[in-house]
Amino acid sequence: MTARLYRLIELHQRIDETLRREINRRAPDQLKVVTLKMRKLRIKHLLARLHLRQLGGQRLLLPA
């Protein structure tokens, strides 16, 4: 696993945790929720591309 891949995984996890906390608030900020979801999806796409490069084009399935 490369350092960049590891950092992206950590960032994805931190965004996920922040998103969970925001959603579970009494009055979640919907703009923040949407922004976090978009960032999380962008990181997921970057992870998929990096992983595919490492696998030499083999198919990759990432968890949601």
N, C-alpha and C positions, 0 to 999 in steps of 0.2 A: 504494500500500500504506500503510495507516495505521500509526501507531506501535504501537498495541496489537497489531495483527496481526503486525507484525515481532517484537515482544517474545515473543509466544506461539510463533512459529516458532522463535526462538532457544531458548526454554525447552524446547520439544519436542525439539530437537536435543541439548541438554545432557542431558535425561533419557534419551534414546536412547543416548548415549555412556556414561553412568553405568550403564545397564542392561547394555550390552554388556560393560563391564569386570566387572561383578558376575557375570554368567553365565559368563564365561571364567575366573573364579577357580577355584582347585583345589577349594574347598568353598564354593560360593555360598550365601549366606544366602537361603533360599527366601522368607522373609517380606519381605525387602527387594526381591527380584525381583518378587513379586506386587504390592507397594506401588508400585514404579516402573512396572510395566505398567498399573496402574489410573490413576496420574497421567498417564501418556503418553496413554492412551485418553481421559481427560477433556479434556486439552489438544487432542487431535485433534477432539473433538466441538465444543469452543469455536471452533477454527479453521474448521471446516465451517460453523457458524452465522454467524460473522462474514463469511466469504467469500460465503455465500449472500446475506446482506444487501447486500453490495457489488454482487453480480451482479444483484440485483433478482429473486431467486428462480430463476435458471437452475440447472440441475443441476451438481453439483460432484463430482468423483471425486478423493479424496486417496489418496496412496500409503499402504500399511500401515505 
